[in-house]
Amino acid sequence: MASNFEITTDKKSDGFGLKLAGDFDATSAWEVIYAIKKLPEDAIRVTIFTDGLKDILPFGLHVFHRFMRSLNGQSTRIVFAGSNASRVSPENPKLVSYIRAYSSNFMNQPFKYAADLKRD
C-alpha cells in the first residue's frame, strides 16, 4: 500500500461512505476492496469519496476495476463522489452512479448528482 494512503469509513443514513486519501496503487486498491467486502451485505449504498486521492496509478485502477466488474448484479449500489470520481469508477456505467464536483464557484452545492453521466 502506498505509504500515504488511508481509508476512513463513515456510517451514513443510507449506507456507508469510504473516504480515500493519498496515492492509489494496487495495494491501495486491495485495501478499498477489503473495506467494501467488510461492509454489511444489506448496505443500501456505498459512497466512495475520491477528492483526497493524489496520484492514481494505472495498475491500481486495473485491480480495482476488475473487482468492480465482478460485482455485476449485486444489490449494493456503489456511488463515486468527488473530483476523481470519473477516473476511479469502472468503465461499465450500469454498475455505478457518478457524482461530479461543481466548480469552486458553487460552494453551497458542492456535488452534482446524476445517475448516468457520460465519461469525459
Backbone as numpy.savetxt, mean C-alpha at the origin, in Angstrom:
# Nx Ny Nz CAx CAy CAz Cx Cy Cz
16.21 -6.50 5.15 15.36 -5.33 5.15 16.25 -4.10 5.15
15.83 -3.09 4.40 16.57 -1.84 4.41 16.66 -1.35 5.85
17.82 -0.86 6.24 18.04 -0.49 7.64 17.12 0.63 8.11
16.58 1.41 7.18 15.72 2.52 7.59 14.24 2.24 7.33
13.87 1.00 7.02 12.47 0.68 6.72 11.72 0.34 7.99
10.48 0.85 8.09 9.63 0.47 9.21 8.17 0.51 8.79
7.38 -0.29 9.49 5.93 -0.37 9.27 5.24 -0.05 10.58
4.26 0.82 10.52 3.42 1.11 11.66 2.02 0.64 11.32
1.42 -0.16 12.19 0.08 -0.69 11.97 -0.89 0.04 12.89
-1.98 0.54 12.31 -3.02 1.23 13.07 -4.35 0.56 12.83
-5.13 0.38 13.89 -6.50 -0.12 13.75 -7.38 1.06 13.37
-8.18 0.90 12.35 -9.10 1.93 11.89 -10.52 1.41 12.02
-11.50 2.29 11.92 -12.89 1.86 12.05 -13.30 0.90 10.95
-12.70 1.02 9.77 -13.06 0.16 8.65 -11.99 -0.88 8.32
-11.04 -1.08 9.19 -9.99 -2.06 8.94 -8.69 -1.67 9.59
-7.61 -1.74 8.82 -6.28 -1.46 9.34 -5.51 -0.56 8.38
-4.58 0.19 8.92 -3.68 1.01 8.12 -2.25 0.57 8.35
-1.51 0.44 7.27 -0.08 0.14 7.35 0.67 1.33 6.79
1.43 2.01 7.65 2.22 3.16 7.22 3.64 2.70 6.97
4.09 2.87 5.73 5.43 2.44 5.33 6.36 3.64 5.32
7.58 3.45 5.81 8.56 4.53 5.83 9.94 3.96 5.54
10.74 4.71 4.80 12.11 4.32 4.49 12.24 3.74 3.09
13.29 2.96 2.88 13.56 2.36 1.58 12.82 1.04 1.45
12.29 0.78 0.26 11.49 -0.41 0.00 12.28 -1.35 -0.90
12.87 -2.40 -0.29 13.60 -3.40 -1.05 12.86 -4.74 -0.91
13.46 -5.84 -1.37 12.79 -7.14 -1.34 12.48 -7.60 0.08
13.39 -7.38 1.00 13.13 -7.79 2.38 12.04 -6.93 3.00
12.02 -5.65 2.66 10.94 -4.77 3.13 9.61 -5.25 2.59
9.60 -5.69 1.33 8.37 -6.20 0.73 7.86 -7.40 1.53
8.77 -8.31 1.92 8.37 -9.47 2.72 7.84 -9.04 4.08
8.39 -7.98 4.65 7.88 -7.47 5.92 6.44 -6.97 5.77
6.15 -6.30 4.66 4.78 -5.83 4.41 3.85 -7.03 4.19
4.31 -8.01 3.43 3.51 -9.21 3.19 3.20 -9.90 4.51
4.19 -10.05 5.36 3.99 -10.67 6.67 2.99 -9.86 7.50
3.11 -8.53 7.47 2.18 -7.67 8.22 0.75 -7.85 7.72
0.57 -7.97 6.41 -0.77 -8.19 5.85 -1.31 -9.55 6.28
-0.47 -10.57 6.23 -0.90 -11.92 6.61 -1.26 -12.02 8.08
-0.64 -11.21 8.94 -0.92 -11.23 10.37 -2.26 -10.58 10.72
-2.80 -9.77 9.82 -4.06 -9.08 10.10 -5.21 -10.08 10.16
-6.25 -9.76 10.94 -7.40 -10.67 11.01 -8.01 -10.89 9.62
-8.45 -12.12 9.36 -9.01 -12.45 8.05 -10.29 -11.68 7.74
-10.99 -11.22 8.78 -12.25 -10.50 8.56 -12.07 -8.99 8.40
-10.82 -8.54 8.24 -10.57 -7.11 8.03 -11.25 -6.67 6.73
-12.06 -5.64 6.82 -12.80 -5.15 5.66 -11.87 -4.44 4.68
-10.95 -3.67 5.21 -10.05 -2.89 4.36 -8.67 -2.81 4.98
-7.65 -2.86 4.13 -6.28 -2.62 4.55 -5.79 -1.46 3.70
-5.44 -0.35 4.37 -4.93 0.82 3.66 -3.42 0.87 3.86
-2.69 0.92 2.75 -1.23 0.99 2.80 -0.83 2.42 2.44
-0.28 3.12 3.42 0.12 4.52 3.24 1.57 4.56 2.77
1.80 5.21 1.63 3.11 5.15 0.97 3.90 6.45 1.01
3.38 7.48 1.64 4.07 8.78 1.64 5.46 8.72 2.27
5.68 7.82 3.22 6.95 7.76 3.92 8.04 7.00 3.19
7.72 6.42 2.03 8.73 5.66 1.29 9.71 6.60 0.60
10.97 6.21 0.61 12.02 7.01 -0.02 12.45 6.35 -1.32
13.37 5.41 -1.24 13.85 4.71 -2.43 13.05 3.42 -2.60
12.40 3.26 -3.75 11.59 2.07 -4.03 12.34 1.26 -5.08
12.88 0.13 -4.66 13.73 -0.68 -5.53 12.91 -1.66 -6.37
13.29 -1.87 -7.63 12.51 -2.72 -8.54 12.29 -4.14 -8.03
13.31 -4.77 -7.42 13.11 -6.14 -6.97 12.13 -6.19 -5.80
12.12 -5.17 -4.97 11.14 -5.09 -3.89 9.72 -5.03 -4.45
9.54 -4.24 -5.50 8.23 -4.16 -6.15 7.85 -5.50 -6.77
8.81 -6.17 -7.39 8.54 -7.47 -8.01 8.02 -8.47 -6.97
8.71 -8.56 -5.85 8.31 -9.48 -4.78 6.91 -9.12 -4.28
6.66 -7.85 -4.03 5.38 -7.42 -3.49 4.25 -7.63 -4.50
4.49 -7.32 -5.76 3.45 -7.48 -6.79 3.09 -8.96 -7.00
4.07 -9.84 -6.92 3.76 -11.28 -7.03 2.84 -11.72 -5.91
3.09 -11.25 -4.71 2.22 -11.58 -3.58 0.82 -11.01 -3.80
0.73 -9.76 -4.25 -0.57 -9.12 -4.45 -1.38 -9.87 -5.50
-0.75 -10.32 -6.57 -1.48 -11.08 -7.59 -2.03 -12.39 -7.02
-1.36 -12.95 -6.03 -1.83 -14.19 -5.42 -3.07 -13.97 -4.56
-3.42 -12.73 -4.25 -4.59 -12.43 -3.43 -5.87 -12.33 -4.25
-5.79 -12.49 -5.55 -6.95 -12.34 -6.42 -8.12 -13.19 -5.89
-9.26 -12.53 -5.68 -10.44 -13.22 -5.18 -10.58 -13.19 -3.68
-9.60 -12.70 -2.96 -9.70 -12.63 -1.51 -10.62 -11.48 -1.12
-11.32 -11.62 -0.01 -12.33 -10.63 0.37 -11.74 -9.34 0.91
-10.53 -9.38 1.45 -9.94 -8.16 1.99 -9.67 -7.17 0.86
-10.07 -5.94 1.07 -9.84 -4.90 0.07 -8.59 -4.13 0.47
-7.62 -4.09 -0.41 -6.36 -3.39 -0.13 -6.36 -2.10 -0.93
-6.12 -1.01 -0.21 -6.14 0.33 -0.80 -4.77 0.95 -0.59
-4.25 1.58 -1.61 -2.96 2.27 -1.52 -3.20 3.76 -1.43
-2.52 4.42 -0.52 -2.69 5.85 -0.29 -1.35 6.56 -0.38
-1.39 7.80 -0.80 -0.20 8.63 -0.76 0.49 8.83 -2.09
1.58 9.55 -2.03 2.27 9.98 -3.24 2.93 8.84 -4.00
3.20 7.72 -3.36 3.82 6.58 -4.03 2.83 5.46 -4.31
1.55 5.73 -4.16 0.52 4.69 -4.32 0.57 4.03 -5.69
0.69 4.81 -6.74 0.67 4.23 -8.09 1.94 3.43 -8.37
3.04 3.74 -7.70 4.29 2.98 -7.90 4.27 1.66 -7.16
3.68 1.63 -5.97 3.71 0.43 -5.14 2.58 -0.54 -5.49
1.45 -0.02 -5.92 0.31 -0.87 -6.21 0.61 -1.77 -7.42
0.01 -2.96 -7.44 0.25 -3.87 -8.56 -0.42 -3.39 -9.84
-0.08 -4.02 -10.93 -0.62 -3.65 -12.24 -2.12 -3.91 -12.37
-2.63 -4.92 -11.69 -4.03 -5.34 -11.86 -4.97 -4.42 -11.10
-5.71 -3.54 -11.78 -6.58 -2.59 -11.09 -7.77 -3.24 -10.41
-8.06 -4.51 -10.70 -9.18 -5.18 -10.04 -8.85 -5.50 -8.59
-7.56 -5.56 -8.24 -7.18 -5.94 -6.89 -7.26 -4.79 -5.90
-7.07 -3.59 -6.36 -6.92 -2.47 -5.43 -7.67 -1.24 -5.91
-7.87 -0.35 -4.99 -8.30 1.00 -5.31 -7.10 1.90 -5.11
-7.04 2.98 -5.83 -5.93 3.90 -5.67 -6.40 5.16 -4.97
-5.56 5.70 -4.13 -5.80 7.00 -3.53 -4.62 7.86 -3.92
-4.89 8.91 -4.63 -3.82 9.80 -5.07 -3.85 11.07 -4.23
-2.70 11.56 -3.88 -2.62 12.80 -3.11 -2.88 13.98 -4.03
-3.66 14.92 -3.53 -3.81 16.19 -4.24 -2.49 16.95 -4.14
-2.38 18.02 -4.89 -1.20 18.86 -4.75 -1.25 19.53 -3.38
-0.13 20.10 -2.95 -0.05 20.70 -1.63 -0.97 21.91 -1.47
-1.57 22.40 -2.55 -2.51 23.53 -2.46 -3.81 23.13 -1.79
-4.09 21.85 -1.70 -5.35 21.38 -1.15 -5.14 20.71 0.20
-4.58 21.44 1.15 -4.25 20.86 2.45 -5.47 20.41 3.23
-6.63 21.00 2.99 -7.83 20.60 3.73 -8.38 19.27 3.26
-8.05 18.86 2.04 -8.50 17.59 1.49 -7.28 16.87 0.92
-6.49 16.21 1.80 -5.21 15.68 1.33 -5.28 14.53 0.36
-6.37 13.77 0.32 -6.41 12.62 -0.57 -7.64 12.64 -1.45
-7.49 12.14 -2.65 -8.59 11.96 -3.59 -8.91 10.48 -3.64
-10.16 10.12 -3.43 -10.55 8.73 -3.43 -11.18 8.37 -4.78
-10.78 7.26 -5.35 -11.36 6.80 -6.60 -11.17 5.29 -6.69
-12.13 4.63 -7.25 -12.07 3.17 -7.30 -11.24 2.67 -8.47
-11.15 3.44 -9.51 -10.48 2.89 -10.69 -9.69 3.93 -11.46
-8.82 4.65 -10.78 -7.97 5.61 -11.47 -7.02 4.87 -12.40
-6.75 5.43 -13.54 -5.83 4.81 -14.49 -4.41 5.17 -14.10
-3.50 4.26 -14.43 -2.09 4.49 -14.14 -1.57 5.61 -15.03
-0.54 6.32 -14.52 0.06 7.41 -15.29 0.77 6.87 -16.50
